[in-house]
């Protein structure tokens, strides 16, 4: 359920016409419905009932400070995978004791910053990482709270690039290696074992893989408890799906929690969940203006002012997002490929989309753009990254300004490069 709807042939985001937003702020334009985001967050919270839990929003899905602040105001925490994401979460006001830090390649500087920030725990993914955490904790004269990310070797049935719970991936430790890791922690006074974690993938449209993975994690938790290693937290990860098209048959955000809840009836821990896409994905759309219509090779191409630099998921993951005209769907339909202006054959937003006949300057909306849209954006082809706005009823807030040319060249240095240096280089290579 979301709060984008058509009324009298016009697409609305809550109380605002999409066409008016495009006219006021220009395109490409990311538009977020705060009502949708809050609704999804609360659905997950209520699914836990009276079971102690923390909803740690996956910052990688959408790192906008306003989105993170909203999660914090709802009582949520943050799942971070880099020092930059940790800084963003703290900057947005999320309490450090509700932040968990995952990721396979944490630098020593990032680990030190996390420990000094007093976050809930670091989820270690290898023995060398555990050894680094212990060494840094000893230097800082503190005890580091840690969890082990267990790789349950469960097929999440999603795109191979976002399947993270199989043994063939770089993520986590096997059950056998995890037991060795906890034994190492048990005998190291600088490490405090507080949790156990898992994450099986992203855009996982089935609850069964989570049930299978959670069962493995809980069995390991019980094994550790028998070994006098009681843990405070079980992190069930995230990766829950968001629907791309109305006909998609996928679980609701609370369905994932409900499917696993029976496994936790006799477990006295706090459950941590890391949803991102499932609660912000269909809270966002990307508005784009039609530049031109072109027919080539027997196909109709609708060229828009958004490109793969703005939304890379279709080319990267073969994601099939819904695209509609903001003026509705009446009239005879024409088949289009929705493509961007970049110099790449992979620069497309959607293939074989049926739309009412499209004309130059029409406005289109790409749905389920709230997750992994702006967060994976770039300035490729020296394009300005889009503005982002949030809508609450009829209130509109600019939460990220559109890039300017100054933003693109901000960190580049030209001053010391002279004709003399270039001529010297030419001379040295015999030109």
Secondary structure, 3 states (H helix, E strand, C coil): CCCEEEECCEEEECCEEHHHHHHHHCCCEEEEEHHHHHHHHHHHHHHCCCCCEEEEEEHHHCCCHHHHHHHHHCCCEEEECCHHHHHHHHHCCCCHHHEEECCCCCCHHHHHHHHHCCCCEEEECCHHHHHHHHHHHHHHCCCEEEEEEECCCCCCCCCHHHECCCCCCCCCECHHHHHHHHHHHHCCCCEEEEEEECCCECCECCCHHHHHHHHHHHHHHHHHHHCCCCCCEEECCCCECCCCCCCCCCCCHHHHHHHHHHHHCCCCCEEEECCCHHHHHHHEEEEEEEEEEEEECCEEEEEECCCCCCCCHHHHHCCCCCEEECCCCCCCEEEEEEECCCCCCCCEEEEEEEEECCCCCCEEEECCCCCCCHHHCCCHHHCCCCEEEEEECCEEEEEECCCCHHHHHCCCCCCCCCHHHHHHHHHHCCC
